Amino acid sequence: MGNLSSSLPLGNDQSQAFLMATPDEEDNRLASARVSRSDWKKQSIAIMVGKEPTLTSQSTKAQVCDAFNWYSYSCDMSDSKKYVIAYLKTQYKKAADTLVARLNLLPDWEFGPTGWMARQINIGNELPPEYNLRFQDRLKTLNEKAKVLAERANKEVAVVAKVSVQRNVTPGASSIIAEIDERIDSLTKKSEPFDGYKFLSDRSATAPTLTDVVRYYEPYLKEANEAQNKKGNEQVLEAYSKLAKGRAKLISEFLTKFISDCEVMQSNKKRERKPRSKKVKSALQVTKHLKYKLSDDTYNIKSIQATDVPGSLQLWVFNTKTRKLGVYYADDTQALTVKGTTVMGFNPATSLQKKLRKPEKTLPDVVTGTKVSLRKIMEGINAKAQALNGRINSDTILVRSIK
């Protein structure tokens, strides 16, 4: 086997450099060429929803909501947490280590839109004055919650509340959440009554969207109730104690009403939903497992096609082994059909079978007779009538069907 270098062009400096590279250099080269999964995801999202938005101090509320929606769709809550930590490291260099250590104790879902605002600042953009104040307030709230956890961690009794929240919500839900978060932040005792049902109707909220919204706000409602009743998680009680008096009650009442509106709309949408129509199977599909006798030389008779049975009002059958002639009459509410190897939808009261003494004389009348003459065939057979059970087997001839 020849030397690998001899098979490469002599003038190819890159190939020679590759062969002469040390293992560490080779690993670094491969690592730099490899596209990470997160980078690939961001590139794909940029193609679908556009590039990252840019906010300014003059941006409107609608533009801010659109930006939050972009982040909710493109990122998850762990990204939001990273953006806040990156902001702290830039803005609070001396105290950054302490702040970051505290905030790392908080679950990712605590950060939400705070991270989206931090990201805008991190990339050199400005927030509208109203949102800049809101951003600072949220940082204080996060810090207060983190302080409680940090103190408990120092006492080796740290307990992180585990709340199951759906992190990746639909774009429609993220838009609603952004607007509701804004309303919660601006809640006061003098706030005008909020019609949550009308709010959701105006935004054509779908059932999946409503589910996402309810799941998102349930843990926040639980926290507000605990703070209002002064019972429950110590972390929550401590955090709310730093806020304005009566804040927990306002949030609890607002979210209780809003979640109720979501659930009422979900219930109404279920009633409006049309029942899924049952897929109609073809006659070939229905009868593919039906086993029957194709023909019989003794009585010189052949079966009809099995696909002629579904939809029939009458089905005449003959068992060549027992010499019994039977007729299935469809029930008043439906036509005959087949399930597996059984005839379904027949009327057990009127369907019957009788044993023939001379099948060779009776069977031709069944095959060629009119609908009127068929009514008299069973009456003319001098034998005891027996009930039919719907079973079709390899001895059964499908004599005739009437539709």
Residue pairs with C-beta under 8 A, 6 or more apart in sequence:
4 19
5 15
5 16
5 19
8 15
8 16
8 19
9 15
18 26
18 29
21 29
42 74
45 73
45 74
46 52
49 70
49 73
49 74
50 70
52 70
52 74
52 123
53 63
53 66
53 67
53 70
54 120
54 125
55 63
55 64
55 67
55 120
55 125
55 126
55 127
55 128
56 125
56 126
56 128
57 126
57 127
57 128
57 129
58 128
59 67
59 127
59 128
60 128
61 182
64 127
64 128
64 131
64 178
65 175
65 178
65 179
65 182
67 116
67 120
68 113
68 116
68 174
68 178
69 171
69 174
69 175
69 178
71 79
71 80
71 113
71 115
71 116
71 119
72 116
72 169
72 171
72 174
72 177
72 178
73 171
73 174
75 115
75 116
76 108
76 167
76 168
77 108
77 109
77 111
77 112
77 115
77 167
78 108
79 115
80 108
80 111
80 112
80 113
80 114
80 115
80 116
80 118
81 103
81 106
81 108
81 110
81 111
81 115
82 115
83 111
83 115
83 116
83 118
83 119
83 122
84 103
84 111
84 114
84 115
84 118
84 139
84 142
85 100
85 103
85 104
86 118
86 122
87 118
87 121
87 122
88 96
88 99
88 100
88 103
89 96
89 100
90 122
92 99
99 143
101 150
102 143
102 146
102 147
102 149
102 150
103 142
103 143
103 146
105 146
105 149
105 150
105 153
105 158
105 160
106 142
106 145
106 146
106 149
106 160
107 160
107 161
107 162
107 163
108 167
109 163
109 165
109 167
109 219
110 142
110 145
111 142
112 181
113 138
113 178
113 181
114 135
114 138
114 139
114 142
117 127
117 131
117 134
117 135
117 138
118 135
120 126
120 127
121 127
121 135
126 132
127 135
134 185
137 185
140 242
141 239
141 242
141 243
144 238
144 239
144 242
145 235
145 236
145 238
145 239
147 238
148 234
148 235
148 238
148 239
149 158
149 160
149 235
152 158
152 159
152 234
152 235
159 235
161 233
161 235
161 236
163 219
163 222
165 215
165 216
165 218
165 219
166 212
166 215
166 216
169 177
169 212
169 213
169 216
170 208
170 209
170 212
172 203
172 205
172 206
172 209
173 208
173 209
173 212
173 213
173 216
175 203
176 200
176 203
176 205
176 209
176 213
177 213
177 216
177 217
179 199
180 213
180 217
180 258
183 194
183 254
184 251
184 254
184 255
187 247
187 250
187 251
187 254
188 250
189 246
189 250
194 254
194 257
194 258
195 261
196 257
196 258
196 260
196 261
196 262
197 261
197 264
197 265
199 261
200 210
200 261
200 262
200 265
201 265
205 213
205 262
205 265
206 269
207 266
207 269
207 270
210 262
210 263
210 265
210 266
210 269
211 266
213 262
214 259
214 262
214 263
214 266
217 255
217 258
217 259
218 259
220 251
220 255
221 251
221 252
221 255
221 256
221 259
223 233
223 236
223 240
224 240
224 248
224 249
224 251
224 252
224 255
225 232
225 248
225 252
226 232
226 233
226 236
226 237
227 236
227 237
227 239
227 240
227 241
227 248
228 248
228 249
228 252
230 237
240 247
240 248
283 307
283 308
283 309
283 310
283 311
284 307
286 310
286 337
286 338
286 339
287 306
287 307
287 309
287 310
287 338
289 340
289 341
290 306
290 309
290 338
290 340
290 341
290 392
291 341
291 392
291 393
291 394
292 303
292 306
292 392
292 393
292 394
292 396
292 397
292 398
293 303
293 320
293 394
293 395
293 396
293 397
294 302
294 303
295 301
295 302
295 303
295 397
296 302
296 320
296 397
298 320
299 318
299 320
299 359
299 360
299 363
300 360
301 318
301 363
301 367
301 397
301 399
302 397
303 397
303 398
303 399
304 398
304 399
304 400
304 401
306 338
306 398
308 398
308 401
309 315
309 336
309 337
309 338
309 343
309 398
309 401
310 335
310 336
310 337
310 338
311 335
311 336
311 337
311 403
312 330
312 335
312 336
312 401
312 402
312 403
313 329
313 330
313 335
313 336
313 402
313 403
314 327
314 328
314 329
314 330
314 336
314 374
314 400
314 401
314 402
315 327
315 328
315 336
315 343
315 346
315 398
315 400
315 401
315 402
316 325
316 326
316 327
316 366
316 374
316 398
316 399
316 400
316 401
317 325
317 326
317 327
317 328
317 353
317 392
317 396
317 397
317 398
317 399
318 324
318 325
318 326
318 356
318 359
318 363
318 366
318 396
318 397
318 399
319 326
319 393
319 395
319 396
319 397
320 395
320 396
320 397
321 395
322 355
322 395
323 355
323 356
323 359
324 353
324 354
324 355
324 356
324 386
325 353
325 354
325 355
325 356
325 359
325 362
325 363
325 366
325 378
325 381
325 399
326 351
326 352
326 353
326 354
326 388
327 351
327 352
327 353
327 374
327 378
328 336
328 343
328 346
328 351
328 388
328 390
329 346
329 347
329 350
329 351
330 336
330 345
330 346
330 347
331 345
331 346
331 347
332 347
334 345
335 345
335 403
336 343
336 344
336 345
336 346
336 401
337 343
337 344
337 345
338 344
341 391
341 392
341 393
342 390
342 391
342 392
343 390
343 392
344 390
346 388
346 390
348 387
348 388
351 387
351 388
352 378
352 385
352 386
352 387
352 388
353 385
353 386
353 387
353 388
354 378
354 381
354 383
354 384
354 385
354 386
355 383
355 384
356 362
356 363
356 381
356 383
357 383
362 377
362 381
363 399
365 373
365 377
366 374
366 377
366 399
366 400
367 399
367 400
369 377
371 402
374 402
378 385
392 398
